[in-house]
Amino acid sequence: MTDVTKVAARPYPFSAPDRLNLDPLYAELRRVEPLVRVRLPFGEQAWLATRHADVRTVLGDARFSRAASVGRDEPRLTPRQIEGGILSMDPPEHTRLRRLVAKAFTARRVEQLRPRTRQIADELIDAMVAAGPPADLVEHFATPLPIQVICELLGVPFADRHLFHVWSEAIVSTTSLSPEQIQEYLDNLHGYIGELVQQRRRQPTDDLICAMVQAHDEHQDRFTEQEVVQLAAGLLAAGHETTVTQLPNFAYVLLTHPEQLAWLRADPARVPTAVEELMRYVPLGVASAFARYATEDVEVGGVLVRAGEPVIGSLSSANRDETVFTDPDRLDLGRETNPHIGFGHGVHHCLGAQLARMELQVGIGALVARLPELRIAVPEPELTWKSGMIVRGLARMPVAW
């Protein structure tokens, strides 16, 4: 067993993000030091799990708690402490809130949204084609597609996207916004959702926010008004920000792997399998956060994690684990065995995973089918990448066809 008192902490993230390239140190650590002591820019030191099995343990074992982070100086990438809410809860409190919206995100419900999502994707491509190349794939396709889908699901006016899309940056910012701006944006977002909640109370509609309001009003002992507002705001922000980022990431990877793209174009039925491989291959996060705290002594990766110590699991490293994935650093759109954890694992597994999967399948499928000559319209070094955020992604992606 490793003695924590003798372990020096490595600064984390290990390096500045380089496009979608994963730091090679992760592979070395998986081999020689799978549980490593790290120091994030803010908060207390933590353990970082890098192997697939260990990350699953940290995310899925009830001996590791998110609720225990409340009141602690949680290791994090931002000066601002991580907000509470559903992401800082354990069952049964977590289950109580998640159950309020889970039915809207089941595979069956999401499939009912697929035809409308296809229609939106086709209309966006029609508009791009009509305007002619070049076009910014981020602005004209990747951003409006998931925003319109989540707006229609929740019951948020799509016309207000210029407001809440800006405010949503608060949930993915590390240094792109100041702590004061982050608080201002979150206050704006919560105030905006609060107004929609009051509207639904006066004039009920057939959407998720209205269903949440009715559930609250019928069971006020189960949910507070603040919980309804925070959860709806989180769904609106998280329900589009990550997909807005991943759609251009996936398109970039495909366009820079022409043999794999040709394989995909040969048979559109391969899109779902391709999306799963892209979820595994693309490291969305700049680094990992949302530490789990050990509630008792637990052995992880040959190290004794003491009760009260925080552990962070790297999804990106787990998805490149050579003991689980054959040739893990190679993009293989036809990969048959693919137990990736790109959507997380355990009770905090991404609530919108089925929705994101469907949107990514529809988005990538539409680009492949409708724009067979799609290409990046500028030299690759001229592409602009986001900075100061917890996610990696293109700020702009000029394309032609």
MOKARA-V714991 format. One record per residue. N is the residue number from 1. RES is the residue in three letters. BURIAL is + if it has 9 or more other ideal C-beta (glycine too) atoms within 8 Angstrom, else -. Layout:
# MOKARA-V714991
N,RES,BURIAL
N,RES,BURIAL
This chain:
# MOKARA-V714991
1,MET,-
2,THR,+
3,ASP,-
4,VAL,+
5,THR,-
6,LYS,-
7,VAL,-
8,ALA,-
9,ALA,-
10,ARG,+
11,PRO,-
12,TYR,+
13,PRO,+
14,PHE,-
15,SER,-
16,ALA,-
17,PRO,-
18,ASP,-
19,ARG,-
20,LEU,+
21,ASN,-
22,LEU,+
23,ASP,-
24,PRO,-
25,LEU,-
26,TYR,+
27,ALA,+
28,GLU,+
29,LEU,+
30,ARG,+
31,ARG,-
32,VAL,-
33,GLU,-
34,PRO,+
35,LEU,+
36,VAL,+
37,ARG,+
38,VAL,+
39,ARG,+
40,LEU,+
41,PRO,-
42,PHE,-
43,GLY,-
44,GLU,-
45,GLN,-
46,ALA,+
47,TRP,+
48,LEU,+
49,ALA,+
50,THR,+
51,ARG,+
52,HIS,+
53,ALA,-
54,ASP,+
55,VAL,+
56,ARG,+
57,THR,+
58,VAL,+
59,LEU,+
60,GLY,-
61,ASP,+
62,ALA,-
63,ARG,-
64,PHE,+
65,SER,+
66,ARG,+
67,ALA,+
68,ALA,+
69,SER,+
70,VAL,-
71,GLY,-
72,ARG,+
73,ASP,-
74,GLU,+
75,PRO,+
76,ARG,+
77,LEU,+
78,THR,+
79,PRO,-
80,ARG,-
81,GLN,-
82,ILE,+
83,GLU,-
84,GLY,-
85,GLY,+
86,ILE,+
87,LEU,+
88,SER,+
89,MET,+
90,ASP,+
91,PRO,-
92,PRO,-
93,GLU,+
94,HIS,+
95,THR,+
96,ARG,+
97,LEU,+
98,ARG,+
99,ARG,-
100,LEU,+
101,VAL,+
102,ALA,+
103,LYS,-
104,ALA,+
105,PHE,+
106,THR,+
107,ALA,-
108,ARG,-
109,ARG,+
110,VAL,+
111,GLU,-
112,GLN,-
113,LEU,+
114,ARG,+
115,PRO,-
116,ARG,+
117,THR,+
118,ARG,+
119,GLN,-
120,ILE,+
121,ALA,+
122,ASP,+
123,GLU,-
124,LEU,+
125,ILE,+
126,ASP,-
127,ALA,+
128,MET,+
129,VAL,+
130,ALA,-
131,ALA,-
132,GLY,-
133,PRO,-
134,PRO,-
135,ALA,+
136,ASP,+
137,LEU,+
138,VAL,+
139,GLU,-
140,HIS,+
141,PHE,+
142,ALA,+
143,THR,+
144,PRO,+
145,LEU,+
146,PRO,+
147,ILE,+
148,GLN,+
149,VAL,+
150,ILE,+
151,CYS,+
152,GLU,+
153,LEU,+
154,LEU,+
155,GLY,+
156,VAL,+
157,PRO,-
158,PHE,+
159,ALA,-
160,ASP,+
161,ARG,+
162,HIS,-
163,LEU,+
164,PHE,+
165,HIS,+
166,VAL,-
167,TRP,+
168,SER,+
169,GLU,+
170,ALA,+
171,ILE,+
172,VAL,+
173,SER,+
174,THR,+
175,THR,-
176,SER,+
177,LEU,+
178,SER,-
179,PRO,+
180,GLU,-
181,GLN,+
182,ILE,+
183,GLN,+
184,GLU,-
185,TYR,+
186,LEU,+
187,ASP,-
188,ASN,+
189,LEU,+
190,HIS,+
191,GLY,-
192,TYR,+
193,ILE,+
194,GLY,+
195,GLU,-
196,LEU,+
197,VAL,+
198,GLN,-
199,GLN,-
200,ARG,+
201,ARG,-
202,ARG,-
203,GLN,-
204,PRO,-
205,THR,-
206,ASP,-
207,ASP,+
208,LEU,+
209,ILE,+
210,CYS,+
211,ALA,+
212,MET,+
213,VAL,+
214,GLN,+
215,ALA,+
216,HIS,+
217,ASP,-
218,GLU,-
219,HIS,-
220,GLN,-
221,ASP,-
222,ARG,-
223,PHE,+
224,THR,-
225,GLU,-
226,GLN,-
227,GLU,+
228,VAL,+
229,VAL,+
230,GLN,+
231,LEU,+
232,ALA,+
233,ALA,+
234,GLY,+
235,LEU,+
236,LEU,+
237,ALA,+
238,ALA,+
239,GLY,+
240,HIS,+
241,GLU,+
242,THR,+
243,THR,+
244,VAL,+
245,THR,+
246,GLN,+
247,LEU,+
248,PRO,+
249,ASN,+
250,PHE,+
251,ALA,+
252,TYR,+
253,VAL,+
254,LEU,+
255,LEU,+
256,THR,-
257,HIS,+
258,PRO,-
259,GLU,-
260,GLN,+
261,LEU,+
262,ALA,-
263,TRP,+
264,LEU,+
265,ARG,+
266,ALA,-
267,ASP,-
268,PRO,+
269,ALA,-
270,ARG,+
271,VAL,+
272,PRO,+
273,THR,+
274,ALA,+
275,VAL,+
276,GLU,+
277,GLU,+
278,LEU,+
279,MET,+
280,ARG,+
281,TYR,-
282,VAL,+
283,PRO,-
284,LEU,+
285,GLY,+
286,VAL,+
287,ALA,+
288,SER,+
289,ALA,+
290,PHE,+
291,ALA,+
292,ARG,+
293,TYR,+
294,ALA,+
295,THR,-
296,GLU,-
297,ASP,-
298,VAL,+
299,GLU,-
300,VAL,+
301,GLY,-
302,GLY,-
303,VAL,+
304,LEU,+
305,VAL,+
306,ARG,-
307,ALA,-
308,GLY,-
309,GLU,+
310,PRO,+
311,VAL,+
312,ILE,+
313,GLY,+
314,SER,+
315,LEU,+
316,SER,+
317,SER,+
318,ALA,+
319,ASN,+
320,ARG,+
321,ASP,+
322,GLU,-
323,THR,-
324,VAL,+
325,PHE,+
326,THR,-
327,ASP,-
328,PRO,+
329,ASP,-
330,ARG,-
331,LEU,+
332,ASP,-
333,LEU,+
334,GLY,-
335,ARG,+
336,GLU,-
337,THR,-
338,ASN,+
339,PRO,-
340,HIS,-
341,ILE,+
342,GLY,+
343,PHE,-
344,GLY,+
345,HIS,-
346,GLY,+
347,VAL,+
348,HIS,+
349,HIS,+
350,CYS,-
351,LEU,+
352,GLY,+
353,ALA,+
354,GLN,+
355,LEU,+
356,ALA,+
357,ARG,+
358,MET,+
359,GLU,+
360,LEU,+
361,GLN,+
362,VAL,+
363,GLY,+
364,ILE,+
365,GLY,+
366,ALA,+
367,LEU,+
368,VAL,+
369,ALA,-
370,ARG,+
371,LEU,-
372,PRO,-
373,GLU,-
374,LEU,+
375,ARG,-
376,ILE,+
377,ALA,-
378,VAL,-
379,PRO,-
380,GLU,-
381,PRO,-
382,GLU,-
383,LEU,+
384,THR,-
385,TRP,+
386,LYS,+
387,SER,-
388,GLY,-
389,MET,+
390,ILE,+
391,VAL,+
392,ARG,+
393,GLY,+
394,LEU,+
395,ALA,-
396,ARG,+
397,MET,+
398,PRO,+
399,VAL,+
400,ALA,+
401,TRP,+
